[in-house]
């Protein structure tokens, strides 16, 4: 998987991992600022979600 993000971002190591978000499986495809780009595995729908929501620090 090609990384678009600057490798100095503290969460860049999480790109490519699958996470359970809102009851469905998503893959983290990009990170920038305070947002992850999540792509739902079921249908390929992508959206931006705050990093704190995915990592459990609300």
N, C-alpha and C positions, 0 to 999 in steps of 0.2 A: 504494500500500500504506500503510495507516495504521500509524504507529509508536506502540507502546504504551509504549516505554521513555523514560525521562528523556533529553532530547537532550544532556545533559552527559556521558553515558557515553562513554568513549574509543573504543569500537567501534561506536557507533551508525551510522556511515557504511557498515558492512558489511551492514546489513539489506537484504534483497532480492537479494543476490548468490547465485549458484549455486556450490557447492563440491563437489569430489569427495572424499567421506569414506567410508572403508572399501570402496572399489571401486564405489560407487554415487553418483549425483548427488543432492544435497540443496539446499534453499533455506533460507537463514537468515531466519527470520521474526520473531525477537525476541531481545533481549539483556538480561541482567540479572545483576548481581553478576559472577560468573566463569563464567557459562554462556550458551551460545547455544541457542535453540530451533531445531532443524533439522527440516525436513519433507522426507521422501523423495519425489522427483518421480514415481517409478514408481507408488506406491499411496497417497500422502498420509499415511503414518505419521509422526507427530511424536515427537521425543524431545529431552531436554536433554543437551547435550554440553559439556564444558569448553572454554573459548575456546582454551586452549593446545593442545589436541588438534587443533582445526581449523586454527589458524594455524601449526602445525608447531613450536611451542616446548614440547616435553615436559619 
